[in-house]
Amino acid sequence: MVAGARQLVAQNRRARHNYQIEDTLEAGLCLIGSEVKSLRMGRCSLAESYAGEKDGELYLLNAHIAPYGPASMFNHEPKRPRKLLVHRRESERLLGLTRRGGYTLVPLSVYFNERGIAKVEIGLARGKRKADKRESDKKRDWERDKARLMREKG
């Protein structure tokens, strides 16, 4: 691994389509051994996952980390809630916004940082309506066409 680079495990591409991401933060994940091994193999899905409150703390819910074959009887449950490791003040701020502000905490990606520690990038998001999605699609298509025209014309 290159110094200063992060090793991407999984990405939630639908999140940027379905939500308006207003802020992002990096959080640690509380994992067990077989989960780390499975993540290193790239066997993770964030498709239907979200972050939420459980017992007053922040948890990653519904994220699927596939069982690790060689772990046999010491394996983990694939969709178990996983505690997110963030500062207390940050956790309280995010939970407050989700309770009263209409925000959702959406995991954007899971990766290993330079030191080899599993991290998740959480986005503070507000849901998009259908018209907003159409508008962003039009904007993206126009940017693509504009780049193509600039390339052709020189």
C-alpha positions as CSV (number, residue, x, y, z in Angstrom):
1,M,0.0,0.0,0.0
2,V,1.3,3.5,-0.9
3,A,2.0,5.8,2.0
4,G,-0.8,8.3,2.5
5,A,-3.3,6.2,0.5
6,R,-6.4,4.6,1.7
7,Q,-7.6,1.1,0.6
8,L,-11.2,1.3,-0.4
9,V,-13.3,-1.7,0.6
10,A,-16.9,-0.6,-0.3
11,Q,-18.7,2.4,-1.6
12,N,-22.3,3.5,-1.4
13,R,-22.8,5.2,-4.8
14,R,-26.6,5.4,-4.5
15,A,-26.2,7.6,-1.5
16,R,-25.1,10.6,-3.6
17,H,-28.0,10.0,-5.9
18,N,-30.7,9.6,-3.3
19,Y,-29.4,12.2,-0.8
20,Q,-28.1,15.7,-0.7
21,I,-24.8,15.2,1.3
22,E,-24.2,18.3,3.5
23,D,-21.3,17.2,5.7
24,T,-19.0,14.2,6.0
25,L,-17.1,12.7,8.9
26,E,-14.7,9.8,9.4
27,A,-15.6,7.3,12.1
28,G,-13.9,4.2,13.4
29,L,-15.7,0.8,13.4
30,C,-15.8,-1.6,16.4
31,L,-15.2,-4.9,14.7
32,I,-14.3,-8.5,15.6
33,G,-11.5,-10.5,13.9
34,S,-13.5,-12.4,11.3
35,E,-15.2,-9.1,10.1
36,V,-11.8,-7.5,9.6
37,K,-10.6,-10.5,7.6
38,S,-13.7,-10.3,5.4
39,L,-13.3,-6.6,4.9
40,R,-9.7,-7.1,3.8
41,M,-11.1,-9.5,1.1
42,G,-13.5,-6.7,0.0
43,R,-16.7,-8.5,1.0
44,C,-18.9,-5.7,2.2
45,S,-22.1,-4.0,1.1
46,L,-23.5,-0.7,2.2
47,A,-26.5,-0.8,-0.1
48,E,-29.3,-0.5,2.5
49,S,-27.3,0.6,5.5
50,Y,-27.6,3.7,7.7
51,A,-26.2,5.0,11.0
52,G,-28.5,5.5,13.9
53,E,-29.0,5.6,17.6
54,K,-29.0,2.6,19.8
55,D,-28.7,2.9,23.6
56,G,-27.7,6.5,23.3
57,E,-24.7,5.7,21.0
58,L,-24.1,5.8,17.3
59,Y,-24.3,2.5,15.4
60,L,-23.9,1.4,11.8
61,L,-27.0,-0.6,11.1
62,N,-27.9,-3.0,8.3
63,A,-24.4,-3.0,6.7
64,H,-23.6,-6.5,5.3
65,I,-20.1,-7.9,5.9
66,A,-20.0,-11.4,4.5
67,P,-19.0,-14.3,6.8
68,Y,-15.3,-15.2,6.6
69,G,-15.1,-18.9,5.5
70,P,-12.0,-20.1,7.5
71,A,-13.4,-18.7,10.8
72,S,-15.9,-21.6,10.9
73,M,-17.7,-21.5,14.3
74,F,-16.1,-18.2,15.4
75,N,-17.7,-16.3,12.6
76,H,-19.9,-13.2,12.9
77,E,-23.5,-12.3,12.1
78,P,-23.4,-10.6,8.7
79,K,-25.8,-7.7,9.5
80,R,-25.2,-7.1,13.2
81,P,-25.2,-3.5,14.5
82,R,-21.6,-2.2,14.7
83,K,-20.6,0.6,17.0
84,L,-19.2,3.8,15.4
85,L,-16.3,5.3,17.3
86,V,-16.6,9.1,17.3
87,H,-16.1,11.8,19.9
88,R,-19.0,12.3,22.3
89,R,-19.7,15.9,21.3
90,E,-19.7,14.9,17.6
91,S,-22.0,12.0,18.3
92,E,-24.5,14.2,20.3
93,R,-24.5,16.8,17.5
94,L,-25.2,14.3,14.8
95,L,-27.9,12.5,16.9
96,G,-29.5,15.9,17.6
97,L,-29.7,16.8,14.0
98,T,-31.2,13.4,13.0
99,R,-33.9,13.7,15.8
100,R,-35.2,17.2,15.0
101,G,-33.7,18.3,11.7
102,G,-34.9,15.8,9.2
103,Y,-31.3,14.6,8.5
104,T,-30.2,11.0,7.9
105,L,-26.7,9.6,8.6
106,V,-25.7,7.6,5.5
107,P,-22.4,5.6,5.2
108,L,-20.6,6.6,2.0
109,S,-17.6,4.3,2.1
110,V,-15.7,1.8,4.2
111,Y,-11.9,1.8,3.9
112,F,-8.6,1.0,5.6
113,N,-6.6,4.1,6.5
114,E,-2.8,4.5,6.2
115,R,-2.3,2.7,9.5
116,G,-4.5,-0.3,8.4
117,I,-7.4,0.6,10.6
118,A,-11.0,0.2,9.3
119,K,-12.9,3.4,8.9
120,V,-16.3,4.4,7.6
121,E,-17.1,7.8,6.0
122,I,-20.5,9.0,7.2
123,G,-22.5,11.7,5.4
124,L,-25.0,14.0,7.0
125,A,-27.7,13.9,4.4
126,R,-31.1,15.2,3.5
127,G,-33.3,13.2,1.2
128,K,-33.8,14.3,-2.4
129,R,-37.2,14.5,-4.0
130,K,-37.8,13.1,-7.5
131,A,-37.6,16.5,-9.1
132,D,-34.2,17.2,-7.4
133,K,-32.9,13.8,-8.7
134,R,-34.0,14.8,-12.2
135,E,-32.3,18.2,-11.9
136,S,-29.0,16.6,-10.8
137,D,-29.2,14.1,-13.7
138,K,-29.7,16.9,-16.2
139,K,-26.8,18.8,-14.7
140,R,-24.5,15.8,-14.8
141,D,-25.5,15.0,-18.4
142,W,-24.9,18.6,-19.5
143,E,-21.5,18.6,-17.8
144,R,-20.6,15.4,-19.7
145,D,-21.8,16.9,-23.0
146,K,-20.0,20.1,-22.4
147,A,-16.7,18.3,-21.8
148,R,-17.3,16.2,-24.9
149,L,-17.9,19.3,-27.0
150,M,-14.8,21.0,-25.6
151,R,-12.7,18.0,-26.4
152,E,-14.0,17.8,-30.0
153,K,-13.7,21.6,-30.7
154,G,-10.3,21.9,-29.1
